[in-house]
Every structure is written in structure tokens, then in C-alpha cells.
Amino acid sequence: MNIKPLHDKVLIERLENVKETTSGIILKHSEEPDRARVLAVGPDVTEVQVGDVVQPDWGKAAAVQEYFVVKIQDIAYIYGE
């Protein structure tokens, strides 16, 4: 990956919320929005760091290859450890 976000942008990858039953059936949880892992941050971003799991506004995320770029203001929160 050679994508470097600029200014207040964050590069993220989608972490889909899937759950597998004991018999191996994969269930997608529609009531839980997909989360994202931070891969890179622009120089003006201080709120999140690489590796954080965040909840972005997917409607405002721009697709770049298999990743997404979103402004820091379009990230609602960081998931706790």
C-alpha cells in the first residue's frame, strides 16, 4: 500500500461485522454498522492513530482501491480496548 492521506484525512479499511454459527453459517449483523481500522493518518490528524478501530460515516468515505479515505470530522468515535 502506497497511499498517504493529506491534511485532515484518514485512510481506513472496512472491518465487516460477521458472525459464524457453530455449524459454519456466516451471519451479517445488519443492526451493527461496519467498523474500520485506521491504516494511515494525515499530518493534521491528532485524534486517532494507526491501528485504532473507528466508526466512520460510510456515506462520506471515498473508496481508494480496496480502502477508504474519510475526513477526521466524519469519524464518530474510537472503539475502546
Secondary structure, 3 states (H helix, E strand, C coil): CCCCCCCCEEEEEEECCEEECCCCCEEECCCCCCEEEEEEECCCCCCCCCCCEEEECHHHCEEECCEEEEEHHHEEEECCC
